Each structure stands twice: as C-alpha cells, then as structure tokens.
Amino acid sequence: MICWVLYDISNDKARNRVAKLCKQAGLYRVQYSVFLGSLNSNEKDTLSLAIEEWIDEDKDRVYIFPMTRQQLVETELLGQAFDKKLVTDEIRALFF
C-alpha cells in the first residue's frame, strides 16, 4: 500500500529521528515533514511503533495515511509537486 506520513514534532532530535525512520523504511521525502512511499502492513506497523517511541504524545502529531495506487493516481498535485512515479515500486527499485 502507499502510505503518507505527516508529522508536526516540536523536539528537533525526535523530529530528525522520525525523518530518519521514514527514510529507513524506504519512504520518499515530499516536503520537510511529509513522506510518501510503499509499505506493507507489517512495515507500516513497525514504523508506527518506532515513531511512537520518539514522539511526545502530549505535544506532537503524526499521521500515517494508507492509500491505494489508484487513489494516488487520482491525487491532484499543484505547483512544485513531487513525481508520482518516484513512489512506485518499479522506479524505487532503480534507486535501492
């Protein structure tokens, strides 16, 4: 499944760690606090648990939104948007 990970984390160390966890999970950085990529259910759960260890649940906000490939294709991108092809498995295989 395609997953969006969006976060607003106040602590710099925790925010940097969450970004690193997203990259390690193979997600593509869309904006400073927004990642997108393909994860299976276990990978999504693992990432969620890892992020949960770093955030302050009283202050921070993290959203993990799963979506289908068809929904990604139907997504409207405006301005300097990312390349949708970068999050497909076929293109990611070229980089990893």
Beta strands, then each sheet from edge to edge (+ up, - down):
strand 1: 2-8
strand 2: 28-31
strand 3: 34-38
strand 4: 61-67
sheet 1: 2+ 3- 1+ 4-
end
